[in-house]
Amino acid sequence: MKMLNKKCINSAFRFAVKPCCTLLSLLLLLTGCAAGRDTAPVSRTGLYFDTAVEITIYGMEEARANELLSECMDLAAHYDRDLFSAYVPTSLLSSLNRDCVLSVTHASDPDFLRLLEMSLDLERETDGAFSPCLGGLSMIWNFTGDPPGPVPPADEIRQALTHTDSSTIRIAEGAGQLLSFDALPEAGDFTFMTADDPGAAAGSDPVFTAADDPGAAAGSDPAAGGDDGFLITLTDVGLMLDLGGIAKGFAADRIKDRLLEAGVTSAIINLGGNVLLVGSKPDGSDFRVGIRDLESAADAGGTEHITRTVTLSDRSVVTSGTYERYFEEDGVRYHHILDPATGYPADSGLVSVTIISADSATGDALATACLVLGQQKGQALIERLPGTEALFIAADGTETRTAGFPAE
């Protein structure tokens, strides 16, 4: 079977995607927190990560709140389009997938490395049930196409599975000593050069050179590498990273960091099913978060059906379901949450998992992992993670909660 030409991948992704707002798995019930004593809540909406983004700030003067909301939307755009999108050809993720190498220095944005490190840690924590290495599989399943599908041939799935090994990802310092993932930099600047760039050897493979290396071009920019830099390399040229199972949560966490830095004490960040609470309501009481029955919503054409609520402050609530994105073929529904072990949609008996955690990125990845693992293994995973709770909903409607999941 032919391997896909990586130079064509971004173009294929770009034209296959039809932007849409996936069903929000959480509906915030904000009765009693419409405003602080002197200020009304200020909200802003946008469309990033192929979903609706809404941020609301409470208890802050309107002009200042609007300034912050503009910054937050800029952050969402940055994390989506500049860093983590598999569909934007100029994003860092697309560059790494295409060229199999990415040079990083300490000059600016460290977040690509941070999320890559976190993804690999969570892959180990979940025994592979969450994987950032399923880009090739996701592409051949074509869940984002218009129309999505069809079901790929079995031999294509088997071939794609041979290119999902995270051990083929290398992170090296300076000229190339391999580091552990615990030694990532506090800051980084991401640049890349391909064989098509001026100065690259004719006919050479995509390469990176550091100004301090013996083979570096005279006068080359030190920011392209060197002793202070890092080099991310995909030693398997068929491997494609896909950070879609964690990027929304990571972006929500960074937006919360910015709000806290600005002195915000009450806010809600909602990235299409990832709800992150900043503090509590302006009166000091908990927010009420309604968990929507997405299966009923999907069957009813999007009609909201709140089946349960939880009261929380300063926590993340993430719901993932097998009916958020799917297609049907020959009477069988194929959903977008792939099992890294089989290459096919997960078949664990679960249709929905809700994770409550301190940060949204962890909740994002764990929700996906639990849908793959199933209720028993998923519950065992959650119960060994401090400060993390889960609600599992099976296809027959059976609900199982971890001991600390809030009562309604």
VOTOR-413544 format. One record per residue (C-alpha): residue number from 1; residue in three letters; x, y, z. Coordinates in nm, 2 decimals, always signed. Example, Ala and Ser with C-alpha at 12.3 -4.5 7.8 and 13.67 -1.06 7.14 Angstrom:
{r 1,Ala,{+1.23,-0.45,+0.78}}
{r 2,Ser,{+1.37,-0.11,+0.71}}
//
This chain:
{r 1,Met,{+0.00,+0.00,+0.00}}
{r 2,Lys,{+0.12,+0.35,-0.08}}
{r 3,Met,{+0.21,+0.59,+0.20}}
{r 4,Leu,{+0.05,+0.93,+0.18}}
{r 5,Asn,{+0.26,+1.21,+0.06}}
{r 6,Lys,{+0.30,+1.44,+0.37}}
{r 7,Lys,{+0.33,+1.74,+0.15}}
{r 8,Cys,{-0.03,+1.69,+0.04}}
{r 9,Ile,{-0.18,+1.62,+0.38}}
{r 10,Asn,{-0.25,+1.97,+0.49}}
{r 11,Ser,{-0.42,+2.05,+0.16}}
{r 12,Ala,{-0.63,+1.74,+0.19}}
{r 13,Phe,{-0.73,+1.83,+0.55}}
{r 14,Arg,{-0.81,+2.19,+0.45}}
{r 15,Phe,{-1.06,+2.10,+0.18}}
{r 16,Ala,{-1.21,+1.81,+0.38}}
{r 17,Val,{-1.32,+2.02,+0.68}}
{r 18,Lys,{-1.65,+2.18,+0.70}}
{r 19,Pro,{-1.65,+2.41,+1.01}}
{r 20,Cys,{-1.93,+2.33,+1.24}}
{r 21,Cys,{-2.03,+2.37,+1.60}}
{r 22,Thr,{-2.05,+2.04,+1.77}}
{r 23,Leu,{-2.32,+1.98,+2.03}}
{r 24,Leu,{-2.22,+2.13,+2.36}}
{r 25,Ser,{-2.22,+1.86,+2.62}}
{r 26,Leu,{-2.27,+2.11,+2.90}}
{r 27,Leu,{-2.52,+2.38,+2.96}}
{r 28,Leu,{-2.45,+2.63,+3.23}}
{r 29,Leu,{-2.74,+2.71,+3.46}}
{r 30,Leu,{-2.65,+3.05,+3.58}}
{r 31,Thr,{-2.96,+3.14,+3.78}}
{r 32,Gly,{-2.87,+3.39,+4.06}}
{r 33,Cys,{-2.54,+3.50,+3.91}}
{r 34,Ala,{-2.65,+3.74,+3.64}}
{r 35,Ala,{-2.44,+4.02,+3.79}}
{r 36,Gly,{-2.23,+4.13,+4.08}}
{r 37,Arg,{-2.37,+4.41,+4.29}}
{r 38,Asp,{-2.25,+4.69,+4.06}}
{r 39,Thr,{-2.15,+4.53,+3.73}}
{r 40,Ala,{-2.32,+4.31,+3.47}}
{r 41,Pro,{-2.15,+4.00,+3.33}}
{r 42,Val,{-1.96,+4.06,+3.00}}
{r 43,Ser,{-1.94,+3.78,+2.74}}
{r 44,Arg,{-1.77,+3.72,+2.41}}
{r 45,Thr,{-1.82,+3.43,+2.16}}
{r 46,Gly,{-1.61,+3.30,+1.88}}
{r 47,Leu,{-1.55,+2.99,+1.66}}
{r 48,Tyr,{-1.22,+2.81,+1.73}}
{r 49,Phe,{-1.12,+2.44,+1.74}}
{r 50,Asp,{-1.42,+2.38,+1.51}}
{r 51,Thr,{-1.66,+2.46,+1.79}}
{r 52,Ala,{-1.83,+2.75,+1.97}}
{r 53,Val,{-1.63,+2.93,+2.23}}
{r 54,Glu,{-1.79,+3.15,+2.49}}
{r 55,Ile,{-1.62,+3.33,+2.78}}
{r 56,Thr,{-1.81,+3.53,+3.04}}
{r 57,Ile,{-1.65,+3.75,+3.31}}
{r 58,Tyr,{-1.83,+3.86,+3.62}}
{r 59,Gly,{-1.77,+4.14,+3.86}}
{r 60,Met,{-1.55,+4.35,+3.64}}
{r 61,Glu,{-1.59,+4.69,+3.48}}
{r 62,Glu,{-1.72,+4.65,+3.13}}
{r 63,Ala,{-1.44,+4.82,+2.93}}
{r 64,Arg,{-1.17,+4.63,+3.11}}
{r 65,Ala,{-1.36,+4.30,+3.08}}
{r 66,Asn,{-1.39,+4.36,+2.70}}
{r 67,Glu,{-1.02,+4.42,+2.68}}
{r 68,Leu,{-0.95,+4.09,+2.85}}
{r 69,Leu,{-1.21,+3.90,+2.64}}
{r 70,Ser,{-1.04,+4.03,+2.33}}
{r 71,Glu,{-0.71,+3.89,+2.46}}
{r 72,Cys,{-0.87,+3.56,+2.54}}
{r 73,Met,{-1.01,+3.52,+2.19}}
{r 74,Asp,{-0.67,+3.61,+2.05}}
{r 75,Leu,{-0.53,+3.33,+2.27}}
{r 76,Ala,{-0.79,+3.08,+2.14}}
{r 77,Ala,{-0.71,+3.18,+1.78}}
{r 78,His,{-0.33,+3.14,+1.85}}
{r 79,Tyr,{-0.36,+2.79,+2.01}}
{r 80,Asp,{-0.60,+2.68,+1.73}}
{r 81,Arg,{-0.45,+2.82,+1.42}}
{r 82,Asp,{-0.08,+2.89,+1.50}}
{r 83,Leu,{+0.00,+2.59,+1.72}}
{r 84,Phe,{-0.23,+2.29,+1.73}}
{r 85,Ser,{-0.45,+2.27,+1.42}}
{r 86,Ala,{-0.40,+1.98,+1.19}}
{r 87,Tyr,{-0.59,+2.17,+0.92}}
{r 88,Val,{-0.40,+2.50,+0.90}}
{r 89,Pro,{-0.09,+2.43,+0.69}}
{r 90,Thr,{+0.12,+2.69,+0.87}}
{r 91,Ser,{+0.05,+2.57,+1.22}}
{r 92,Leu,{+0.34,+2.42,+1.42}}
{r 93,Leu,{+0.16,+2.08,+1.43}}
{r 94,Ser,{+0.11,+2.08,+1.05}}
{r 95,Ser,{+0.47,+2.18,+1.00}}
{r 96,Leu,{+0.60,+1.89,+1.22}}
{r 97,Asn,{+0.37,+1.64,+1.06}}
{r 98,Arg,{+0.48,+1.75,+0.71}}
{r 99,Asp,{+0.85,+1.79,+0.77}}
{r 100,Cys,{+0.90,+1.54,+1.06}}
{r 101,Val,{+1.12,+1.79,+1.24}}
{r 102,Leu,{+1.07,+2.11,+1.43}}
{r 103,Ser,{+1.33,+2.34,+1.58}}
{r 104,Val,{+1.26,+2.51,+1.91}}
{r 105,Thr,{+1.44,+2.77,+2.12}}
{r 106,His,{+1.39,+2.95,+2.44}}
{r 107,Ala,{+1.29,+3.29,+2.29}}
{r 108,Ser,{+0.91,+3.28,+2.32}}
{r 109,Asp,{+0.61,+3.05,+2.31}}
{r 110,Pro,{+0.67,+2.72,+2.51}}
{r 111,Asp,{+0.32,+2.58,+2.47}}
{r 112,Phe,{+0.37,+2.34,+2.18}}
{r 113,Leu,{+0.63,+2.15,+2.38}}
{r 114,Arg,{+0.43,+2.17,+2.70}}
{r 115,Leu,{+0.12,+2.01,+2.53}}
{r 116,Leu,{+0.33,+1.75,+2.35}}
{r 117,Glu,{+0.49,+1.66,+2.69}}
{r 118,Met,{+0.15,+1.64,+2.86}}
{r 119,Ser,{+0.00,+1.43,+2.58}}
{r 120,Leu,{+0.28,+1.18,+2.61}}
{r 121,Asp,{+0.25,+1.17,+2.99}}
{r 122,Leu,{-0.12,+1.10,+2.96}}
{r 123,Glu,{-0.07,+0.83,+2.70}}
{r 124,Arg,{+0.15,+0.65,+2.96}}
{r 125,Glu,{-0.10,+0.72,+3.24}}
{r 126,Thr,{-0.38,+0.57,+3.04}}
{r 127,Asp,{-0.18,+0.27,+2.91}}
{r 128,Gly,{-0.23,+0.40,+2.56}}
{r 129,Ala,{-0.61,+0.46,+2.57}}
{r 130,Phe,{-0.54,+0.82,+2.49}}
{r 131,Ser,{-0.29,+0.87,+2.22}}
{r 132,Pro,{-0.16,+1.19,+2.04}}
{r 133,Cys,{-0.04,+0.97,+1.75}}
{r 134,Leu,{-0.36,+0.90,+1.56}}
{r 135,Gly,{-0.34,+1.16,+1.29}}
{r 136,Gly,{-0.30,+0.91,+1.01}}
{r 137,Leu,{-0.60,+0.70,+1.13}}
{r 138,Ser,{-0.82,+1.01,+1.18}}
{r 139,Met,{-0.74,+1.12,+0.83}}
{r 140,Ile,{-0.84,+0.79,+0.66}}
{r 141,Trp,{-1.16,+0.78,+0.86}}
{r 142,Asn,{-1.25,+1.13,+0.74}}
{r 143,Phe,{-1.49,+1.22,+1.02}}
{r 144,Thr,{-1.45,+1.59,+0.93}}
{r 145,Gly,{-1.53,+1.55,+0.56}}
{r 146,Asp,{-1.84,+1.67,+0.38}}
{r 147,Pro,{-1.97,+1.40,+0.37}}
{r 148,Pro,{-1.77,+1.21,+0.63}}
{r 149,Gly,{-1.65,+0.86,+0.58}}
{r 150,Pro,{-1.66,+0.60,+0.42}}
{r 151,Val,{-1.52,+0.32,+0.64}}
{r 152,Pro,{-1.16,+0.27,+0.53}}
{r 153,Pro,{-1.05,-0.07,+0.40}}
{r 154,Ala,{-0.91,-0.30,+0.67}}
{r 155,Asp,{-0.57,-0.30,+0.51}}
{r 156,Glu,{-0.55,+0.08,+0.53}}
{r 157,Ile,{-0.64,+0.07,+0.90}}
{r 158,Arg,{-0.38,-0.20,+0.97}}
{r 159,Gln,{-0.11,+0.01,+0.78}}
{r 160,Ala,{-0.20,+0.33,+0.96}}
{r 161,Leu,{-0.17,+0.15,+1.30}}
{r 162,Thr,{+0.19,+0.07,+1.22}}
{r 163,His,{+0.26,+0.45,+1.24}}
{r 164,Thr,{+0.12,+0.53,+1.59}}
{r 165,Asp,{+0.42,+0.45,+1.81}}
{r 166,Ser,{+0.50,+0.75,+2.03}}
{r 167,Ser,{+0.85,+0.61,+2.10}}
{r 168,Thr,{+0.95,+0.74,+1.75}}
{r 169,Ile,{+0.91,+1.10,+1.88}}
{r 170,Arg,{+1.25,+1.24,+1.98}}
{r 171,Ile,{+1.31,+1.56,+2.17}}
{r 172,Ala,{+1.68,+1.66,+2.16}}
{r 173,Glu,{+1.87,+1.95,+2.32}}
{r 174,Gly,{+2.12,+2.16,+2.12}}
{r 175,Ala,{+2.30,+1.94,+1.87}}
{r 176,Gly,{+2.11,+1.64,+1.97}}
{r 177,Gln,{+2.14,+1.48,+2.31}}
{r 178,Leu,{+1.81,+1.31,+2.38}}
{r 179,Leu,{+1.62,+1.45,+2.68}}
{r 180,Ser,{+1.36,+1.31,+2.91}}
{r 181,Phe,{+1.02,+1.48,+2.88}}
{r 182,Asp,{+1.07,+1.62,+3.23}}
{r 183,Ala,{+1.34,+1.85,+3.10}}
{r 184,Leu,{+1.14,+2.06,+2.86}}
{r 185,Pro,{+1.22,+2.43,+2.84}}
{r 186,Glu,{+1.03,+2.71,+3.02}}
{r 187,Ala,{+1.01,+2.90,+2.69}}
{r 188,Gly,{+1.06,+2.83,+2.32}}
{r 189,Asp,{+1.05,+2.98,+1.97}}
{r 190,Phe,{+0.95,+2.75,+1.69}}
{r 191,Thr,{+1.10,+2.78,+1.35}}
{r 192,Phe,{+1.15,+2.53,+1.07}}
{r 193,Met,{+1.33,+2.50,+0.74}}
{r 194,Thr,{+1.27,+2.25,+0.46}}
{r 195,Ala,{+1.48,+2.13,+0.17}}
{r 196,Asp,{+1.29,+2.38,-0.05}}
{r 197,Asp,{+1.42,+2.68,+0.15}}
{r 198,Pro,{+1.71,+2.89,+0.01}}
{r 199,Gly,{+2.04,+2.75,+0.14}}
{r 200,Ala,{+1.92,+2.39,+0.17}}
{r 201,Ala,{+2.12,+2.14,-0.02}}
{r 202,Ala,{+1.97,+2.05,-0.35}}
{r 203,Gly,{+1.77,+1.73,-0.33}}
{r 204,Ser,{+1.82,+1.70,+0.05}}
{r 205,Asp,{+1.57,+1.59,+0.30}}
{r 206,Pro,{+1.40,+1.84,+0.53}}
{r 207,Val,{+1.68,+1.95,+0.78}}
{r 208,Phe,{+1.74,+2.18,+1.07}}
{r 209,Thr,{+2.08,+2.33,+1.14}}
{r 210,Ala,{+2.19,+2.51,+1.45}}
{r 211,Ala,{+2.42,+2.81,+1.41}}
{r 212,Asp,{+2.67,+2.66,+1.65}}
{r 213,Asp,{+2.68,+2.32,+1.47}}
{r 214,Pro,{+2.97,+2.24,+1.25}}
{r 215,Gly,{+2.74,+2.21,+0.94}}
{r 216,Ala,{+2.55,+2.53,+1.00}}
{r 217,Ala,{+2.54,+2.79,+0.73}}
{r 218,Ala,{+2.75,+3.10,+0.79}}
{r 219,Gly,{+2.54,+3.38,+0.93}}
{r 220,Ser,{+2.24,+3.15,+1.01}}
{r 221,Asp,{+2.00,+3.27,+1.27}}
{r 222,Pro,{+2.08,+3.13,+1.62}}
{r 223,Ala,{+1.71,+3.11,+1.69}}
{r 224,Ala,{+1.69,+2.82,+1.44}}
{r 225,Gly,{+1.87,+2.59,+1.69}}
{r 226,Gly,{+2.19,+2.58,+1.89}}
{r 227,Asp,{+2.28,+2.48,+2.25}}
{r 228,Asp,{+1.98,+2.66,+2.39}}
{r 229,Gly,{+1.74,+2.50,+2.15}}
{r 230,Phe,{+1.54,+2.18,+2.12}}
{r 231,Leu,{+1.47,+1.96,+1.82}}
{r 232,Ile,{+1.15,+1.76,+1.79}}
{r 233,Thr,{+1.19,+1.48,+1.54}}
{r 234,Leu,{+0.95,+1.21,+1.41}}
{r 235,Thr,{+1.18,+0.93,+1.33}}
{r 236,Asp,{+0.88,+0.74,+1.17}}
{r 237,Val,{+0.80,+0.95,+0.86}}
{r 238,Gly,{+0.46,+0.79,+0.85}}
{r 239,Leu,{+0.36,+0.91,+1.20}}
{r 240,Met,{+0.11,+1.20,+1.22}}
{r 241,Leu,{+0.03,+1.37,+1.55}}
{r 242,Asp,{-0.32,+1.47,+1.63}}
{r 243,Leu,{-0.37,+1.68,+1.94}}
{r 244,Gly,{-0.75,+1.73,+1.90}}
{r 245,Gly,{-0.83,+1.52,+2.20}}
{r 246,Ile,{-0.65,+1.76,+2.44}}
{r 247,Ala,{-0.59,+2.09,+2.27}}
{r 248,Lys,{-0.92,+2.25,+2.36}}
{r 249,Gly,{-0.87,+2.18,+2.72}}
{r 250,Phe,{-0.51,+2.31,+2.71}}
{r 251,Ala,{-0.63,+2.63,+2.55}}
{r 252,Ala,{-0.90,+2.67,+2.82}}
{r 253,Asp,{-0.64,+2.63,+3.09}}
{r 254,Arg,{-0.42,+2.90,+2.94}}
{r 255,Ile,{-0.71,+3.14,+2.90}}
{r 256,Lys,{-0.79,+3.08,+3.27}}
{r 257,Asp,{-0.43,+3.16,+3.36}}
{r 258,Arg,{-0.46,+3.49,+3.17}}
{r 259,Leu,{-0.79,+3.58,+3.35}}
{r 260,Leu,{-0.63,+3.50,+3.69}}
{r 261,Glu,{-0.33,+3.71,+3.61}}
{r 262,Ala,{-0.56,+4.00,+3.54}}
{r 263,Gly,{-0.74,+3.97,+3.87}}
{r 264,Val,{-1.06,+3.80,+3.76}}
{r 265,Thr,{-1.22,+3.61,+4.04}}
{r 266,Ser,{-1.54,+3.49,+3.87}}
{r 267,Ala,{-1.57,+3.37,+3.51}}
{r 268,Ile,{-1.68,+3.08,+3.29}}
{r 269,Ile,{-1.48,+2.95,+2.99}}
{r 270,Asn,{-1.68,+2.72,+2.76}}
{r 271,Leu,{-1.50,+2.56,+2.46}}
{r 272,Gly,{-1.76,+2.34,+2.31}}
{r 273,Gly,{-1.81,+2.09,+2.59}}
{r 274,Asn,{-1.50,+2.18,+2.79}}
{r 275,Val,{-1.63,+2.41,+3.07}}
{r 276,Leu,{-1.37,+2.56,+3.30}}
{r 277,Leu,{-1.49,+2.76,+3.60}}
{r 278,Val,{-1.28,+3.05,+3.74}}
{r 279,Gly,{-1.36,+3.09,+4.11}}
{r 280,Ser,{-1.73,+3.09,+4.21}}
{r 281,Lys,{-2.03,+3.31,+4.14}}
{r 282,Pro,{-2.00,+3.67,+4.24}}
{r 283,Asp,{-2.19,+3.60,+4.56}}
{r 284,Gly,{-1.95,+3.33,+4.66}}
{r 285,Ser,{-2.18,+3.04,+4.59}}
{r 286,Asp,{-2.11,+2.75,+4.34}}
{r 287,Phe,{-2.20,+2.75,+3.98}}
{r 288,Arg,{-2.46,+2.50,+3.87}}
{r 289,Val,{-2.35,+2.30,+3.56}}
{r 290,Gly,{-2.62,+2.11,+3.37}}
{r 291,Ile,{-2.50,+1.80,+3.19}}
{r 292,Arg,{-2.69,+1.75,+2.87}}
{r 293,Asp,{-2.81,+1.41,+2.75}}
{r 294,Leu,{-2.63,+1.43,+2.41}}
{r 295,Glu,{-2.78,+1.11,+2.28}}
{r 296,Ser,{-3.13,+1.25,+2.32}}
{r 297,Ala,{-3.01,+1.59,+2.18}}
{r 298,Ala,{-2.87,+1.42,+1.87}}
{r 299,Asp,{-3.18,+1.21,+1.81}}
{r 300,Ala,{-3.40,+1.52,+1.86}}
{r 301,Gly,{-3.20,+1.74,+1.62}}
{r 302,Gly,{-3.02,+1.93,+1.89}}
{r 303,Thr,{-3.30,+1.98,+2.14}}
{r 304,Glu,{-3.15,+2.04,+2.48}}
{r 305,His,{-3.24,+1.78,+2.74}}
{r 306,Ile,{-3.07,+1.84,+3.08}}
{r 307,Thr,{-3.06,+1.51,+3.27}}
{r 308,Arg,{-2.85,+1.61,+3.57}}
{r 309,Thr,{-2.68,+1.91,+3.73}}
{r 310,Val,{-2.37,+1.95,+3.95}}
{r 311,Thr,{-2.27,+2.24,+4.17}}
{r 312,Leu,{-1.90,+2.34,+4.15}}
{r 313,Ser,{-1.65,+2.62,+4.18}}
{r 314,Asp,{-1.30,+2.66,+4.02}}
{r 315,Arg,{-1.31,+2.32,+3.85}}
{r 316,Ser,{-1.31,+2.18,+3.50}}
{r 317,Val,{-1.61,+1.98,+3.37}}
{r 318,Val,{-1.56,+1.79,+3.04}}
{r 319,Thr,{-1.81,+1.56,+2.87}}
{r 320,Ser,{-1.72,+1.35,+2.57}}
{r 321,Gly,{-1.96,+1.13,+2.38}}
{r 322,Thr,{-1.97,+0.89,+2.09}}
{r 323,Tyr,{-2.25,+1.09,+1.92}}
{r 324,Glu,{-2.07,+1.42,+1.88}}
{r 325,Arg,{-1.93,+1.34,+1.54}}
{r 326,Tyr,{-2.01,+1.03,+1.34}}
{r 327,Phe,{-2.14,+0.89,+1.01}}
{r 328,Glu,{-2.35,+0.59,+0.93}}
{r 329,Glu,{-2.28,+0.32,+0.67}}
{r 330,Asp,{-2.50,+0.01,+0.60}}
{r 331,Gly,{-2.70,+0.09,+0.92}}
{r 332,Val,{-2.39,+0.10,+1.14}}
{r 333,Arg,{-2.29,+0.42,+1.33}}
{r 334,Tyr,{-1.92,+0.49,+1.33}}
{r 335,His,{-1.81,+0.76,+1.58}}
{r 336,His,{-1.49,+0.97,+1.59}}
{r 337,Ile,{-1.33,+0.83,+1.91}}
{r 338,Leu,{-1.09,+0.58,+1.78}}
{r 339,Asp,{-0.94,+0.30,+1.99}}
{r 340,Pro,{-0.56,+0.32,+1.95}}
{r 341,Ala,{-0.53,-0.06,+1.98}}
{r 342,Thr,{-0.76,-0.15,+1.70}}
{r 343,Gly,{-0.78,+0.16,+1.47}}
{r 344,Tyr,{-1.16,+0.14,+1.48}}
{r 345,Pro,{-1.42,+0.35,+1.68}}
{r 346,Ala,{-1.41,+0.25,+2.04}}
{r 347,Asp,{-1.66,-0.02,+2.13}}
{r 348,Ser,{-1.66,-0.02,+2.51}}
{r 349,Gly,{-2.03,+0.00,+2.58}}
{r 350,Leu,{-2.01,+0.36,+2.69}}
{r 351,Val,{-2.18,+0.65,+2.51}}
{r 352,Ser,{-2.07,+0.94,+2.74}}
{r 353,Val,{-1.81,+1.02,+3.00}}
{r 354,Thr,{-1.80,+1.33,+3.21}}
{r 355,Ile,{-1.48,+1.42,+3.39}}
{r 356,Ile,{-1.44,+1.67,+3.68}}
{r 357,Ser,{-1.08,+1.77,+3.74}}
{r 358,Ala,{-0.86,+2.06,+3.83}}
{r 359,Asp,{-0.76,+2.14,+3.48}}
{r 360,Ser,{-0.94,+2.11,+3.15}}
{r 361,Ala,{-0.66,+1.95,+2.94}}
{r 362,Thr,{-0.64,+1.65,+3.17}}
{r 363,Gly,{-1.02,+1.62,+3.17}}
{r 364,Asp,{-1.02,+1.63,+2.79}}
{r 365,Ala,{-0.78,+1.35,+2.75}}
{r 366,Leu,{-0.93,+1.14,+3.03}}
{r 367,Ala,{-1.28,+1.16,+2.89}}
{r 368,Thr,{-1.15,+1.02,+2.56}}
{r 369,Ala,{-0.94,+0.75,+2.74}}
{r 370,Cys,{-1.24,+0.63,+2.95}}
{r 371,Leu,{-1.46,+0.60,+2.65}}
{r 372,Val,{-1.20,+0.37,+2.50}}
{r 373,Leu,{-1.14,+0.18,+2.82}}
{r 374,Gly,{-1.50,+0.12,+2.93}}
{r 375,Gln,{-1.66,+0.17,+3.27}}
{r 376,Gln,{-1.47,-0.07,+3.48}}
{r 377,Lys,{-1.12,+0.01,+3.36}}
{r 378,Gly,{-1.20,+0.37,+3.32}}
{r 379,Gln,{-1.33,+0.39,+3.68}}
{r 380,Ala,{-1.02,+0.22,+3.81}}
{r 381,Leu,{-0.81,+0.48,+3.62}}
{r 382,Ile,{-1.00,+0.78,+3.76}}
{r 383,Glu,{-1.00,+0.64,+4.12}}
{r 384,Arg,{-0.62,+0.64,+4.13}}
{r 385,Leu,{-0.60,+1.01,+4.02}}
{r 386,Pro,{-0.63,+1.25,+4.31}}
{r 387,Gly,{-0.90,+1.52,+4.27}}
{r 388,Thr,{-1.06,+1.36,+3.96}}
{r 389,Glu,{-1.41,+1.23,+3.94}}
{r 390,Ala,{-1.62,+1.07,+3.66}}
{r 391,Leu,{-1.97,+0.99,+3.54}}
{r 392,Phe,{-2.00,+0.70,+3.30}}
{r 393,Ile,{-2.32,+0.65,+3.09}}
{r 394,Ala,{-2.36,+0.32,+2.91}}
{r 395,Ala,{-2.55,+0.26,+2.58}}
{r 396,Asp,{-2.84,+0.11,+2.78}}
{r 397,Gly,{-2.86,+0.43,+2.99}}
{r 398,Thr,{-2.69,+0.28,+3.30}}
{r 399,Glu,{-2.50,+0.55,+3.50}}
{r 400,Thr,{-2.20,+0.48,+3.72}}
{r 401,Arg,{-2.02,+0.75,+3.92}}
{r 402,Thr,{-1.70,+0.76,+4.11}}
{r 403,Ala,{-1.74,+0.81,+4.48}}
{r 404,Gly,{-1.66,+1.18,+4.48}}
{r 405,Phe,{-1.87,+1.28,+4.18}}
{r 406,Pro,{-2.11,+1.55,+4.31}}
{r 407,Ala,{-2.46,+1.45,+4.39}}
{r 408,Glu,{-2.74,+1.64,+4.21}}
//
